[in-house]
Amino acid sequence: MHVGSSRPHAIDGGLVDQLPTPRIHKLGSLRCLEPELESVLLVEALPRSNVPRRTEPAPAPPQPPETPGPFTTAQLIPVSVQGQVARFASEVAAALKRADAGDSGWRVARKLRPTPVAFSEAEALNECGWGFAWRRRDAQAPLTQEALWDAVRPSSYPHDQPCAGQPNLISAEHFTELAEAEGFTDRQVVSWIQHGFPGANMPNGAVLAPPHVGALKEAKSFGEQNAKNIKMGFISPACSFPEFWPVIIDPCNIVVQNGKPRLTIDKSMWTSGRADLPPFNTLVSLAEEAKTAGSLRLVTRARWEIFPGLSRLRKQENKNDP
């Protein structure tokens, strides 16, 4: 390796024409530093990084002793809340439709966006539903007062795995098998694959925010990106009333980089305007995360150790498919 060369890994990287031209600093510059000797740099020890931690398995989330319900819409959600959410959804749909009508449609659409809607748990739910989030059984059907809602319980392996039935999931069984075979030492990550990853301790309230202006400017791309993510199982399809309630719907955006649109989500904007319903990122303590979940720099080697094995398992699954 030729330190300082524009082609450090090339055989001829040490030639004079590949080395940077010495820079003459102006008088009075504080940056008159001498370059380190090549002999010193060649023996300089590199820091250890990308090494999986040694951790113990994390326990499954505790289960509530009793689960209420199921309840009907009329029992669970106040009628006034149902009306506000329905109006918000129709106004967002109208704004997106107007944004897709011509090159300057977004200029009109941005004025059509509704004000964010926010409810505390006591406002979003009747008392019978407090303490839980709820999932509607037939989310794609129109909301009726007789529709049934089930309480959402913490997922746990192996009887109630997270996102069961969704496509493109990492198999908890195969991941566990592979981790043991490869001697993967971060057993906490294995537990998270099994039971689900922990998140911020968000309040059990609802915040509905309209998309950012960037999504209106790129309304076609916004729709295409959403359709792609629905197909991949990353998000659920739109419905007349949210499938889960209460729910946090953060503002989305489209960012175009190198001519390619990317769908982004804003987890920092305080859209609720209420102290009791803060955004997700304000509840994440990076210092605490570093202690309990390790540093992000430790992930790379784990990917290289695990993903080749996952590829082998997938090939084996395909081979055994009828």
Residue pairs with C-beta under 8 A, 6 or more apart in sequence:
1 8
1 9
1 13
1 42
2 8
2 9
2 10
2 13
2 14
2 18
2 19
3 38
3 41
3 42
4 19
4 20
4 35
4 38
5 13
5 14
5 18
5 19
5 20
6 13
6 18
6 19
6 20
7 13
7 18
10 18
12 18
25 31
25 32
49 297
49 298
49 300
50 297
50 298
50 299
50 300
50 301
50 302
51 298
51 301
52 184
52 185
52 186
52 189
52 298
52 301
52 302
52 305
53 185
53 186
53 188
53 294
53 298
54 185
54 186
55 185
55 186
55 187
55 188
55 189
55 294
56 187
56 188
57 187
57 188
57 190
57 191
58 188
58 191
58 192
58 195
59 191
60 154
60 156
60 157
60 191
60 194
60 195
61 154
61 155
61 156
61 195
61 196
62 154
63 153
63 154
63 156
64 131
64 132
64 153
67 132
67 151
67 153
68 128
68 129
68 132
68 151
69 76
69 128
69 129
69 132
69 134
69 149
69 150
69 151
70 137
70 148
70 149
70 150
70 151
71 128
71 129
71 134
71 148
71 149
72 145
72 146
72 147
72 148
72 149
73 82
73 136
73 143
73 144
73 145
73 146
73 147
73 149
74 145
74 146
75 126
75 128
76 125
76 126
76 128
76 129
76 134
76 149
76 245
77 124
77 125
77 126
77 129
77 245
78 123
78 124
78 125
78 126
81 119
81 123
81 124
82 143
82 241
84 117
85 117
85 208
85 241
85 242
86 143
86 240
86 241
87 114
88 114
88 117
88 208
88 210
89 240
89 241
91 112
91 113
91 114
91 210
92 113
92 114
92 210
92 211
94 112
95 109
95 110
95 112
95 113
95 114
95 210
95 211
95 216
96 109
96 211
96 215
96 216
96 219
96 222
96 223
98 105
98 108
98 109
98 112
99 105
99 106
99 108
99 109
99 110
99 215
99 216
99 217
99 219
100 219
100 220
100 223
105 216
105 219
106 213
106 216
106 217
106 219
109 216
109 219
110 213
110 216
113 210
113 211
113 216
114 210
116 207
116 208
116 209
116 210
116 271
116 272
116 273
117 206
117 207
117 208
118 205
118 206
118 207
118 208
118 271
118 272
118 273
118 274
118 277
119 205
119 206
119 207
119 246
120 203
120 205
120 274
120 276
120 277
121 130
121 203
121 204
121 205
121 246
122 130
123 205
124 205
124 206
124 245
124 246
125 134
125 245
125 246
129 149
129 151
130 204
131 204
132 151
132 152
132 204
133 151
133 152
133 204
133 244
133 245
133 246
133 247
134 149
134 150
134 151
134 152
134 244
134 245
135 149
135 150
135 152
135 243
135 244
136 143
136 147
136 148
136 149
136 241
136 243
136 244
136 245
137 147
137 148
137 149
137 150
138 147
139 236
139 239
139 243
140 237
140 239
141 147
142 240
143 240
143 241
149 245
152 244
153 160
154 195
154 196
155 161
155 162
155 163
155 195
155 196
156 195
157 172
157 194
157 195
158 172
158 173
158 194
161 172
161 194
162 195
162 196
163 169
163 196
163 233
166 233
167 232
167 233
168 232
168 233
168 234
169 233
170 193
170 310
171 313
172 193
172 194
174 310
174 313
175 190
175 193
175 194
175 306
175 310
176 190
176 193
176 194
177 313
178 184
178 306
178 309
178 310
178 313
179 187
179 190
179 306
181 309
182 305
182 306
182 309
184 190
184 302
184 305
184 306
186 294
186 298
186 302
188 293
189 302
192 198
200 280
200 283
200 284
201 283
202 248
202 280
202 283
203 276
203 277
203 278
204 246
205 246
205 248
205 272
205 276
205 277
206 245
206 246
206 247
206 248
207 248
207 249
207 250
207 271
207 272
207 277
208 247
208 249
209 249
209 250
209 251
209 266
209 269
209 271
210 251
211 222
211 251
211 252
211 253
212 251
212 252
212 253
212 266
214 253
214 254
214 255
215 222
215 252
215 253
215 254
216 222
217 254
218 254
218 256
218 261
221 254
221 256
221 261
222 252
222 254
222 261
222 263
224 261
225 254
225 261
225 262
225 263
226 235
226 238
226 263
229 235
229 263
230 236
230 237
236 243
242 249
248 280
250 265
250 266
250 267
250 269
250 271
250 279
250 280
251 265
251 266
251 269
251 271
252 263
252 264
252 265
252 266
253 263
253 264
253 265
253 266
254 261
254 262
254 263
254 264
255 261
255 262
255 264
256 262
267 279
267 280
267 281
268 279
268 280
268 281
268 282
269 279
270 278
270 279
270 282
271 279
272 278
272 279
